[in-house]
Amino acid sequence: MPSHGKKYRQSLEGIDLTQRFSVEDAVAKSLGASFARFDETVDVAIVLGVDPKYSDQMVRGAVSLPHGLGKTVRVAVFCKGDKQAEARDAGADVVGAEDLVARVKEGWLEFDAAVATPDVMALVGQIGRVLGPRGLMPNAKTGTVTFDVANAVRELKAGRVDFKVDKAGVLHSPLGKVSFGPEKICDNLKALLETVNRLKPSAAKGQYMLNMAISTTMGPGFKVDMGLVKKFIEG
């Protein structure tokens, strides 16, 4: 059985990981347990009461976090004509159509998010098997297939997060960096939870958010008392 390192074990001294905390306390304890020498990312994992194998219970969307993610997001835009200049002016890192598709086919993937105009989606479909598994495929549901490429690029650069529930019904999302502090992380989490709440499928019955845990890249996960989540969202 693999064991955790010394610093991880030290970060858990006096902490009961079976305990459930308010959202604010879970965030604070997660930040307090961070021990890595780099600025760790803070993440949330939410177990939803949905069955993603049914299309009418899929939860997928995007949210612009009020404080961003604290990292540089490289954006590629697939478009033609005047839209290319529009994308560049908005801050896109790479812009193209057939030429950009050819680069991706050759193995170039030095970008973190992709936007495409509807008229080039047939072209982008040629590299769907490359982009899809990496979460880079533009999608109309997340606002990355649009003629308003300038707005899409600016949102992605500012820290927009695309999320999608996995096969086990768990939604994972980054919330920012440890250096943000608890207040900014809580603001970002509240924005995410409000969006996830709005996207509750009508086919999902019973309790929607079942469990939640906050953690950093290297640190342990702190469980949230789900009975306090509604108050956090509305507060």
C-alpha positions in Angstrom: 0.0 0.0 0.0 1.4 3.4 -0.9 1.7 5.9 1.9 1.6 9.6 2.1 4.7 11.6 2.6 5.9 13.2 5.9 4.7 16.7 5.0 1.2 15.4 4.1 1.0 13.5 7.4 2.2 16.6 9.4 -0.6 18.7 7.7 -3.2 16.3 9.1 -2.1 16.6 12.8 -5.1 17.3 14.9 -7.5 17.1 12.0 -10.4 14.6 11.7 -11.0 14.0 8.0 -14.3 12.3 8.7 -15.7 15.5 10.2 -17.9 17.8 8.0 -17.5 21.5 8.0 -19.2 24.6 6.8 -18.2 25.7 3.4 -16.1 28.6 4.8 -14.4 26.3 7.4 -13.6 23.6 4.8 -12.0 26.3 2.6 -10.0 27.7 5.5 -8.8 24.3 6.6 -7.9 23.3 3.1 -5.7 26.4 2.7 -4.2 25.9 6.2 -3.2 22.4 5.3 -1.4 23.4 2.2 2.3 22.6 2.5 3.8 22.5 -1.0 6.5 25.0 -2.0 4.5 26.1 -5.0 1.2 28.0 -5.1 -1.2 25.1 -5.1 -4.5 25.1 -6.9 -7.7 24.8 -4.7 -10.2 22.4 -6.1 -13.8 21.3 -5.3 -15.4 17.9 -6.0 -19.2 17.8 -5.9 -21.1 14.5 -6.0 -24.4 15.1 -7.8 -27.6 13.1 -7.6 -27.7 12.5 -11.3 -27.0 9.6 -13.6 -24.9 11.0 -16.5 -25.5 7.9 -18.7 -28.9 9.5 -19.5 -28.6 12.6 -21.6 -31.4 14.4 -19.7 -29.4 14.2 -16.5 -26.1 15.5 -17.9 -24.8 18.6 -16.1 -22.5 20.7 -18.2 -21.8 24.4 -18.3 -19.4 27.3 -17.7 -19.0 30.0 -15.1 -16.8 33.1 -15.0 -15.2 33.1 -11.6 -15.2 36.6 -10.1 -11.5 36.4 -9.1 -10.3 34.2 -12.0 -8.0 31.2 -11.6 -4.7 33.0 -11.0 -3.0 31.5 -14.1 -2.4 32.5 -17.7 -4.9 30.8 -20.0 -3.8 30.2 -23.6 -6.7 30.4 -26.0 -6.8 29.1 -29.6 -9.6 30.3 -31.9 -10.7 28.5 -35.0 -12.3 31.0 -37.4 -12.0 32.7 -40.7 -12.1 36.2 -42.3 -12.7 39.2 -40.1 -13.2 37.1 -37.0 -9.5 36.3 -37.0 -8.6 40.0 -36.4 -11.4 40.2 -33.8 -10.0 37.2 -31.9 -6.5 38.6 -31.9 -7.6 42.0 -30.7 -9.4 40.2 -27.8 -6.2 38.5 -26.8 -6.3 35.1 -28.5 -2.9 33.4 -28.4 -3.3 31.6 -31.7 -5.9 32.0 -34.5 -6.5 30.1 -37.7 -8.7 27.7 -39.7 -7.3 25.0 -42.0 -3.7 25.9 -41.0 -4.5 25.6 -37.2 -6.3 22.3 -37.7 -3.2 21.0 -39.6 -1.0 22.0 -36.7 -3.1 20.1 -34.2 -3.1 17.1 -36.5 0.7 17.2 -36.4 0.6 17.1 -32.6 0.6 20.8 -31.6 -1.5 21.3 -28.5 0.0 24.3 -26.7 -3.3 25.9 -25.6 -5.6 25.5 -22.6 -9.0 26.4 -24.2 -10.4 26.6 -27.7 -13.1 28.7 -29.3 -14.6 28.2 -32.8 -17.2 30.0 -35.0 -20.1 27.8 -36.1 -19.1 28.0 -39.8 -15.8 26.1 -39.1 -17.1 23.4 -36.8 -17.1 20.8 -39.6 -13.4 21.6 -40.0 -12.7 21.4 -36.3 -14.6 18.1 -36.2 -11.6 16.6 -38.1 -9.6 16.9 -34.8 -12.4 16.0 -32.5 -10.7 12.8 -31.4 -7.7 14.8 -30.4 -9.4 17.7 -28.6 -12.3 15.8 -27.0 -10.4 13.6 -24.6 -8.4 16.6 -23.5 -11.5 18.7 -22.8 -10.5 21.2 -25.5 -13.3 20.6 -28.0 -15.4 23.8 -28.5 -19.0 23.3 -27.5 -22.1 25.5 -27.9 -23.4 24.6 -24.4 -20.3 26.2 -22.8 -20.3 29.2 -25.1 -17.1 28.2 -27.0 -18.9 27.8 -30.3 -20.0 31.3 -31.2 -19.6 34.1 -33.6 -18.9 36.4 -30.6 -15.3 35.2 -30.4 -14.1 38.4 -28.7 -16.3 38.0 -25.7 -15.5 34.2 -25.5 -11.8 34.9 -25.5 -12.0 37.6 -22.9 -14.1 35.4 -20.6 -11.6 32.5 -20.9 -8.7 34.8 -20.3 -10.4 36.3 -17.2 -10.9 32.8 -15.6 -14.0 31.2 -17.0 -14.3 27.6 -16.1 -15.9 24.9 -18.1 -17.3 21.9 -16.1 -18.9 18.6 -16.8 -20.1 15.9 -14.5 -18.1 12.7 -15.0 -19.4 9.1 -15.4 -19.5 8.6 -11.6 -21.7 11.7 -11.2 -18.9 13.8 -9.8 -18.2 17.4 -10.9 -14.6 18.7 -10.4 -13.5 22.3 -10.7 -10.6 24.5 -9.8 -11.3 27.5 -7.7 -8.1 29.5 -7.8 -4.8 29.5 -6.0 -3.9 29.1 -2.3 -2.5 32.6 -2.4 -6.0 34.0 -3.1 -6.9 33.6 0.5 -10.2 32.2 1.8 -12.5 35.1 0.9 -11.7 35.0 -2.8 -11.9 31.2 -2.9 -15.3 31.4 -1.3 -16.5 34.0 -3.8 -15.4 31.8 -6.7 -17.0 28.7 -5.1 -20.3 30.6 -4.6 -20.3 31.6 -8.3 -19.7 28.0 -9.3 -22.4 26.6 -7.0 -25.0 29.1 -8.1 -24.4 28.1 -11.7 -24.5 24.4 -11.0 -27.7 24.9 -9.1 -29.3 26.6 -12.1 -28.3 23.7 -14.3 -30.1 21.1 -12.2 -31.8 18.7 -14.7 -35.5 18.4 -14.4 -35.1 14.6 -14.7 -32.9 14.6 -11.5 -35.0 13.6 -8.5 -34.3 13.8 -4.8 -31.3 15.7 -3.4 -29.2 17.3 -6.1 -25.9 18.0 -4.3 -25.0 14.9 -2.3 -21.5 15.5 -1.1 -18.7 18.0 -1.5 -15.0 18.3 -0.6 -12.4 21.0 -0.8 -8.7 20.3 -1.3 -5.5 21.7 -2.7 -3.2 20.1 -5.2 -1.1 18.2 -2.7 -3.3 18.4 0.4 -6.2 16.4 1.9 -9.8 16.9 1.2 -12.1 18.5 3.7 -15.8 17.4 3.6 -18.6 19.9 3.6 -21.8 19.7 5.7 -24.3 19.7 2.9 -27.0 21.0 5.2 -25.1 24.4 5.2 -24.6 24.7 1.5 -27.9 26.4 0.7 -27.2 29.1 3.4 -23.8 29.7 1.9 -25.2 30.1 -1.6 -27.9 32.5 -0.5 -25.8 34.4 2.0 
